[in-house]
Amino acid sequence: MKVLQFTIPVAQDRAVIVQEDVMPHFYPYLHRHREAQLIWIKEGEGTLLADNQMYPFKKNDIFLLGANQPHLFKSNPAYFEAESGLKIQALMIFFDPNGALAPLLDLPEMQLIKSFLHSTNGGLRVSPAQTDLVIQKMLTVQYAKNQELIIQFLQLLNVLTQLQESSEPLAVNSSATFSESEGIRIGHIFNFLMSHYDRNITLEEVADEAHMTPQAFCRYFKKHTRQTFVAFLNEMRVNEACKKLTSGNFENISTVAYTCGFNSLTNFNRVFKSVMGYAPKTYLESYFKNIKS
């Protein structure tokens, strides 16, 4: 049996670590690391789970994840199919604001950047209108060496600080207080739900996966995610529905509803509106209107 870790060590012992991955799919397990992570999705599609918040990701999305923030990049199911030919590619910059960089961030002149890193410990997504600028800065860091790398990295942080107001926060109240065992257990539950959201999942079934009684599971899940099991599962299903609706690969909204685990179109419309704030048809019209504009 593969032994999983919740806290993953980042390989290289440097103040700023630049890593580019090209793989069939992302690492499909909830995890954290002491370093903050800036990631540019160069190729690939799927779902980001940051703490208990879900976001679809696609090519050219950029996310900043806080130090020790539990997260999971789950590639779409097609990426796990044998001989699919699909791949993910991502450029990542890791840095520990509480490690080797701490004395630098403690300088009086660095207080705006330090405050930015503290206030965004729950993560953020860079506005699509600003991704080209951030990509340019990330590439500059990637190809810099020695002291030039630190200089370019500080310029990158300065840009992110200036773009904070236009960026979207991921998890306002970060729940990065999981113990190792709790993180592994919650990660197992999340992975089970993400693998089976498209069918009926009973409370008894998921509680059994967690080796708990249904009552104990409900208390445990609410305590560690600040959401009920049903609310979390509904949000997951709506997130998947949004991706399918905007892909253009489905004939109608009803088909999307049933392939995302909803047992009726009426229930899908009700849940979708409660999560997104508007009906699926309105969401779809707004999405394609923005694409064309």
C-alpha positions in Angstrom: 0.0 0.0 0.0 1.3 3.4 -0.9 2.1 5.5 2.2 0.7 9.1 1.7 1.8 12.2 3.5 -0.2 15.3 4.2 2.8 17.6 4.7 4.9 17.2 1.6 8.6 18.4 1.6 9.6 20.5 -1.4 12.7 19.0 -2.9 15.3 21.8 -3.1 16.8 23.7 -0.2 16.8 27.2 -1.5 15.0 30.4 -0.5 13.1 30.6 -3.8 12.5 27.3 -5.7 11.4 27.3 -9.3 9.9 24.1 -10.7 8.3 23.2 -14.0 6.3 20.0 -14.2 5.0 18.2 -17.3 3.0 15.1 -16.4 -0.1 13.1 -17.4 -2.0 14.7 -14.5 -1.6 16.6 -11.2 -0.8 14.9 -7.9 -4.3 13.8 -6.9 -4.1 14.0 -3.1 -4.9 16.7 -0.6 -1.6 18.0 0.8 0.2 21.0 2.2 3.8 22.2 2.4 5.5 24.9 4.5 6.2 27.0 1.4 3.7 29.3 -0.3 3.2 28.3 -3.9 2.6 30.5 -7.0 1.4 28.3 -9.9 0.8 29.1 -13.5 -1.3 26.4 -15.3 0.4 26.3 -18.7 -1.6 23.3 -19.9 -4.5 21.3 -18.3 -8.0 21.5 -16.8 -9.5 20.4 -13.6 -10.6 21.4 -10.1 -8.6 23.2 -7.4 -9.6 22.5 -3.9 -8.1 25.1 -1.5 -9.1 24.4 2.1 -12.8 23.6 1.5 -13.3 25.9 -1.5 -13.5 24.6 -5.1 -12.5 26.4 -8.3 -12.2 25.1 -11.8 -8.8 25.7 -13.4 -7.8 25.9 -17.0 -4.9 27.0 -19.2 -3.3 30.3 -18.1 -4.9 30.4 -14.7 -2.6 31.6 -11.9 -3.1 30.9 -8.2 -1.2 31.8 -5.1 -1.5 29.3 -2.3 -0.5 30.2 1.3 2.1 28.5 3.4 0.8 25.3 4.9 -2.6 25.8 3.1 -4.2 22.4 2.3 -4.9 22.1 -1.4 -5.4 19.7 -4.2 -5.2 20.1 -8.0 -7.5 17.4 -9.4 -7.2 16.9 -13.2 -10.4 16.2 -15.1 -11.2 12.4 -15.4 -10.0 12.3 -19.0 -6.4 12.9 -17.9 -6.4 9.6 -16.0 -7.5 7.5 -19.0 -4.9 5.3 -20.5 -3.4 6.5 -23.7 -5.5 9.8 -23.6 -2.5 11.7 -24.8 -3.4 14.6 -22.4 -0.9 16.2 -20.1 -0.6 19.0 -17.6 2.2 21.6 -17.6 2.7 24.0 -14.8 5.3 26.5 -13.7 5.6 26.8 -9.9 7.5 29.1 -7.6 7.8 28.0 -4.0 9.0 30.1 -1.1 8.8 30.0 2.7 8.0 33.4 4.1 8.8 32.1 7.6 12.1 30.5 6.5 15.2 31.8 4.9 13.3 34.8 3.5 12.0 35.9 6.9 14.9 38.4 7.7 14.4 40.0 4.3 10.7 40.3 4.9 11.2 41.8 8.3 13.0 44.9 6.9 11.0 48.1 7.3 10.9 48.6 3.5 9.3 45.2 3.0 6.2 45.7 5.3 3.7 46.1 2.4 4.8 42.8 0.9 4.9 41.1 4.2 1.4 42.3 5.0 0.3 41.1 1.5 1.6 37.6 2.2 -0.1 37.5 5.6 -3.4 38.7 4.3 -3.4 36.2 1.4 -2.4 33.1 3.4 -5.8 31.7 2.3 -4.7 32.0 -1.3 -5.8 34.0 -4.3 -6.5 33.7 -8.0 -4.9 36.4 -10.3 -7.5 38.2 -12.4 -7.5 37.0 -16.0 -6.9 40.6 -17.1 -3.6 40.6 -15.2 -2.2 37.1 -16.0 0.0 38.2 -18.9 1.9 40.6 -16.6 2.4 38.0 -13.9 3.4 35.3 -16.4 6.1 37.7 -17.7 7.4 38.2 -14.2 7.4 34.5 -13.4 9.4 33.7 -16.6 11.9 36.3 -15.6 12.3 34.6 -12.2 12.6 31.2 -13.8 15.6 32.2 -15.9 17.4 34.3 -13.4 20.4 33.1 -11.4 21.9 33.8 -8.0 21.2 37.3 -6.6 19.3 38.3 -9.8 16.8 35.6 -9.0 16.0 37.2 -5.6 15.8 40.7 -7.2 13.4 39.4 -9.8 11.4 37.5 -7.2 10.9 40.6 -5.1 9.7 42.4 -8.2 7.2 39.6 -8.8 6.0 39.9 -5.2 5.7 43.7 -5.7 3.5 43.1 -8.7 1.3 40.6 -6.9 0.9 43.1 -4.0 -0.2 45.8 -6.4 -2.7 43.4 -8.0 -4.3 42.2 -4.7 -7.4 44.2 -5.0 -8.2 42.9 -8.5 -7.4 39.3 -7.5 -10.0 36.8 -6.2 -9.4 35.4 -2.6 -9.7 31.6 -2.4 -10.3 30.8 1.2 -10.9 33.8 3.4 -10.5 31.9 6.7 -7.8 29.4 6.1 -8.2 26.1 8.0 -4.5 25.0 7.9 -4.7 23.6 11.4 -5.1 19.9 10.3 -2.9 17.4 12.0 -1.2 14.9 9.8 -3.7 12.2 10.5 -6.7 14.6 10.1 -5.3 15.8 6.8 -4.9 12.3 5.5 -8.4 11.3 6.5 -10.0 14.5 5.1 -8.0 14.0 1.9 -9.3 10.5 1.6 -12.9 11.7 2.0 -12.4 14.5 -0.5 -10.9 12.1 -3.1 -13.7 9.7 -2.6 -16.3 12.4 -3.3 -14.4 13.8 -6.3 -14.3 10.3 -7.8 -17.9 9.4 -7.2 -19.8 12.8 -7.3 -21.6 11.7 -10.5 -23.7 9.0 -8.8 -25.9 8.8 -5.7 -23.7 8.8 -2.6 -25.3 8.0 0.7 -24.2 9.4 4.1 -23.7 5.8 5.3 -21.4 5.1 2.4 -19.1 8.0 2.9 -19.1 7.6 6.7 -18.0 4.0 6.1 -15.1 5.3 4.0 -14.1 7.4 7.0 -14.6 4.4 9.4 -17.2 6.4 11.4 -20.8 6.2 12.2 -23.0 8.6 10.2 -23.6 10.8 13.2 -19.9 11.0 14.1 -18.9 11.6 10.5 -21.3 14.6 10.2 -19.8 16.2 13.3 -16.3 15.5 12.1 -16.9 16.8 8.6 -18.6 20.0 9.8 -15.8 20.6 12.4 -13.0 20.3 9.9 -14.5 21.9 6.7 -17.1 24.3 8.3 -19.6 22.9 5.9 -22.2 20.1 6.1 -21.5 17.0 4.0 -24.5 17.7 1.8 -23.5 21.3 1.2 -20.0 20.3 0.3 -21.1 17.6 -2.1 -23.6 20.0 -3.8 -20.9 22.6 -4.3 -18.6 20.0 -5.8 -21.4 18.8 -8.2 -22.2 22.4 -9.2 -18.5 23.1 -9.8 -18.3 20.1 -12.1 -21.5 21.2 -13.8 -20.1 24.7 -14.5 -17.1 23.1 -16.3 -19.3 20.8 -18.4 -21.8 23.6 -19.2 -19.0 25.9 -20.5 -17.2 23.1 -22.4 -19.8 23.0 -25.1 -19.6 19.2 -25.2 -23.1 18.5 -23.8 -26.4 18.7 -25.7 -28.4 20.4 -23.0 -28.6 21.4 -19.3 -30.6 18.3 -18.4 -27.8 16.0 -19.6 -25.2 18.0 -17.5 -27.5 17.7 -14.4 -27.7 13.9 -14.6 -24.0 13.4 -15.3 -23.2 15.4 -12.2 -25.2 13.3 -9.8 -28.5 15.2 -9.6 -31.6 13.0 -9.7 -33.8 15.7 -11.3 -33.5 18.8 -13.4 -35.7 20.7 -10.8 -33.3 19.8 -8.0 -30.3 20.7 -10.1 -31.8 24.2 -10.9 -32.5 24.8 -7.2 -29.1 23.7 -5.9 -27.3 25.5 -8.8 -29.0 28.8 -8.0 -28.3 28.4 -4.2 -24.6 27.9 -4.9 -24.0 30.3 -7.8 -26.7 32.9 -7.2 -28.4 32.4 -10.5 -30.0 29.8 -12.7 -27.8 27.5 -15.0 -29.3 29.1 -18.1 -28.4 32.6 -16.9 -24.9 31.5 -15.9 -24.3 30.0 -19.3 -25.6 33.1 -21.2 -23.4 35.3 -19.0 -20.3 33.2 -19.5 -20.5 33.1 -23.3 -21.4 36.8 -23.4 -18.2 37.6 -21.5 -16.2 35.3 -23.8 -17.3 37.2 -26.9 -16.9 40.7 -25.4 
